Amino acid sequence: MKIEMNKAAPDFTILDWQENEFTLSSYRSQNNIFLVFNRGFV
């Protein structure tokens, strides 16, 4: 999926490392969100 600069990111829900749900839209009122997707960490 391609995401364009200066456009709203698509909403998604994922599980964190403690299996808590993280939904992007719940942070919509904040100015900046920093996400790290680490594929090699288990």
PyMOL CGO cylinders between C-alpha atoms (Angstrom):
from pymol import cmd
from pymol.cgo import CYLINDER

trace = [
    CYLINDER, 0.00, 0.00, 0.00, 1.37, 3.39, -0.96, 0.3, 1, 1, 1, 1, 1, 1,
    CYLINDER, 1.37, 3.39, -0.96, 0.82, 6.27, 1.46, 0.3, 1, 1, 1, 1, 1, 1,
    CYLINDER, 0.82, 6.27, 1.46, 1.12, 9.81, 0.13, 0.3, 1, 1, 1, 1, 1, 1,
    CYLINDER, 1.12, 9.81, 0.13, 2.75, 12.72, 1.94, 0.3, 1, 1, 1, 1, 1, 1,
    CYLINDER, 2.75, 12.72, 1.94, 0.40, 15.20, 3.65, 0.3, 1, 1, 1, 1, 1, 1,
    CYLINDER, 0.40, 15.20, 3.65, -2.56, 12.81, 3.46, 0.3, 1, 1, 1, 1, 1, 1,
    CYLINDER, -2.56, 12.81, 3.46, -4.31, 11.08, 6.34, 0.3, 1, 1, 1, 1, 1, 1,
    CYLINDER, -4.31, 11.08, 6.34, -3.07, 7.55, 6.94, 0.3, 1, 1, 1, 1, 1, 1,
    CYLINDER, -3.07, 7.55, 6.94, -5.60, 4.74, 6.60, 0.3, 1, 1, 1, 1, 1, 1,
    CYLINDER, -5.60, 4.74, 6.60, -7.03, 3.54, 9.90, 0.3, 1, 1, 1, 1, 1, 1,
    CYLINDER, -7.03, 3.54, 9.90, -5.84, 0.18, 11.21, 0.3, 1, 1, 1, 1, 1, 1,
    CYLINDER, -5.84, 0.18, 11.21, -5.77, -1.90, 14.39, 0.3, 1, 1, 1, 1, 1, 1,
    CYLINDER, -5.77, -1.90, 14.39, -2.82, -4.07, 15.42, 0.3, 1, 1, 1, 1, 1, 1,
    CYLINDER, -2.82, -4.07, 15.42, -1.67, -5.88, 18.55, 0.3, 1, 1, 1, 1, 1, 1,
    CYLINDER, -1.67, -5.88, 18.55, 1.36, -4.62, 20.46, 0.3, 1, 1, 1, 1, 1, 1,
    CYLINDER, 1.36, -4.62, 20.46, 3.97, -6.90, 22.01, 0.3, 1, 1, 1, 1, 1, 1,
    CYLINDER, 3.97, -6.90, 22.01, 1.73, -7.43, 25.08, 0.3, 1, 1, 1, 1, 1, 1,
    CYLINDER, 1.73, -7.43, 25.08, -1.27, -8.23, 22.84, 0.3, 1, 1, 1, 1, 1, 1,
    CYLINDER, -1.27, -8.23, 22.84, -3.03, -4.93, 23.59, 0.3, 1, 1, 1, 1, 1, 1,
    CYLINDER, -3.03, -4.93, 23.59, -4.94, -3.44, 20.66, 0.3, 1, 1, 1, 1, 1, 1,
    CYLINDER, -4.94, -3.44, 20.66, -3.61, -0.26, 19.08, 0.3, 1, 1, 1, 1, 1, 1,
    CYLINDER, -3.61, -0.26, 19.08, -5.98, 1.63, 16.78, 0.3, 1, 1, 1, 1, 1, 1,
    CYLINDER, -5.98, 1.63, 16.78, -4.55, 4.54, 14.82, 0.3, 1, 1, 1, 1, 1, 1,
    CYLINDER, -4.55, 4.54, 14.82, -7.80, 6.55, 14.80, 0.3, 1, 1, 1, 1, 1, 1,
    CYLINDER, -7.80, 6.55, 14.80, -7.79, 6.72, 18.62, 0.3, 1, 1, 1, 1, 1, 1,
    CYLINDER, -7.79, 6.72, 18.62, -4.76, 9.04, 18.31, 0.3, 1, 1, 1, 1, 1, 1,
    CYLINDER, -4.76, 9.04, 18.31, -6.28, 11.30, 15.64, 0.3, 1, 1, 1, 1, 1, 1,
    CYLINDER, -6.28, 11.30, 15.64, -6.37, 14.39, 17.91, 0.3, 1, 1, 1, 1, 1, 1,
    CYLINDER, -6.37, 14.39, 17.91, -2.58, 14.28, 18.46, 0.3, 1, 1, 1, 1, 1, 1,
    CYLINDER, -2.58, 14.28, 18.46, -0.27, 16.12, 16.09, 0.3, 1, 1, 1, 1, 1, 1,
    CYLINDER, -0.27, 16.12, 16.09, 2.43, 13.48, 15.60, 0.3, 1, 1, 1, 1, 1, 1,
    CYLINDER, 2.43, 13.48, 15.60, 2.47, 9.69, 15.85, 0.3, 1, 1, 1, 1, 1, 1,
    CYLINDER, 2.47, 9.69, 15.85, 5.70, 7.69, 15.58, 0.3, 1, 1, 1, 1, 1, 1,
    CYLINDER, 5.70, 7.69, 15.58, 5.27, 4.01, 14.72, 0.3, 1, 1, 1, 1, 1, 1,
    CYLINDER, 5.27, 4.01, 14.72, 7.99, 1.40, 14.44, 0.3, 1, 1, 1, 1, 1, 1,
    CYLINDER, 7.99, 1.40, 14.44, 7.31, -1.94, 12.76, 0.3, 1, 1, 1, 1, 1, 1,
    CYLINDER, 7.31, -1.94, 12.76, 10.09, -4.34, 13.63, 0.3, 1, 1, 1, 1, 1, 1,
    CYLINDER, 10.09, -4.34, 13.63, 9.76, -7.58, 11.66, 0.3, 1, 1, 1, 1, 1, 1,
    CYLINDER, 9.76, -7.58, 11.66, 12.71, -9.39, 13.28, 0.3, 1, 1, 1, 1, 1, 1,
    CYLINDER, 12.71, -9.39, 13.28, 11.88, -8.99, 16.99, 0.3, 1, 1, 1, 1, 1, 1,
    CYLINDER, 11.88, -8.99, 16.99, 10.26, -11.97, 18.70, 0.3, 1, 1, 1, 1, 1, 1,
]
cmd.load_cgo(trace, "trace")
